Amino acid sequence: MSRILVIENDQDVRDSVSLFLECAGYSVVEGANYQEGFQNLHGDTASAMIADIGTLAHDGQISIQHIRQQVSRFPIIALSGTMSHAQTGGNPIPLGLQPTCTLQKPFTVDELLETIQRALLHT
């Protein structure tokens, strides 16, 4: 069973994504930010990560760089839609993160599951 790390500061979105993934048979570990998410993994590993771009921009770059040093092909799905073009300086995804896939909010359950399956094929 694939374990998915969900990093999302919006509790409603995080709960929904986690519920959809669990109903589809995935194991889910979640956090409102990177520190909480990695702490909740309890030293285990994840098969992929879904992370909000806003959270990536605030505290995710160091964590992502650390993951990429250990596992260069670790699938990362960036959720977009929470930050305006002005907030990101015209770049919707922070430099150096190179997500495997992006998913625009709002999204359907089918879009989420298709994106996760596509991302997991890159491992």
ZIWOQUI-V758422 format. One record per residue. N is the residue number from 1. RES is the residue in one small letter. OMEGA is omega in whole degrees, 0 to 359 (NA if undefined). Layout:
n res omega
N RES OMEGA
N RES OMEGA
//
This chain:
n res omega
1 m 179
2 s 177
3 r 182
4 i 175
5 l 181
6 v 179
7 i 183
8 e 183
9 n 178
10 d 185
11 q 181
12 d 179
13 v 180
14 r 179
15 d 180
16 s 180
17 v 180
18 s 179
19 l 179
20 f 181
21 l 179
22 e 178
23 c 179
24 a 175
25 g 178
26 y 170
27 s 186
28 v 170
29 v 185
30 e 176
31 g 178
32 a 178
33 n 184
34 y 181
35 q 180
36 e 181
37 g 180
38 f 176
39 q 181
40 n 175
41 l 179
42 h 177
43 g 177
44 d 178
45 t 175
46 a 178
47 s 181
48 a 178
49 m 171
50 i 185
51 a 176
52 d 181
53 i 178
54 g 178
55 t 176
56 l 182
57 a 184
58 h 185
59 d 186
60 g 188
61 q 180
62 i 179
63 s 180
64 i 179
65 q 178
66 h 178
67 i 182
68 r 177
69 q 181
70 q 182
71 v 187
72 s 183
73 r 178
74 f 183
75 p 178
76 i 176
77 i 180
78 a 175
79 l 180
80 s 178
81 g 183
82 t 181
83 m 179
84 s 178
85 h 180
86 a 181
87 q 183
88 t 181
89 g 179
90 g 180
91 n 185
92 p 180
93 i 180
94 p 181
95 l 176
96 g 184
97 l 176
98 q 179
99 p 177
100 t 181
101 c 170
102 t 180
103 l 183
104 q 174
105 k 351
106 p 180
107 f 179
108 t 176
109 v 180
110 d 178
111 e 178
112 l 183
113 l 176
114 e 180
115 t 178
116 i 180
117 q 179
118 r 180
119 a 182
120 l 177
121 l 181
122 h 182
123 t NA
//
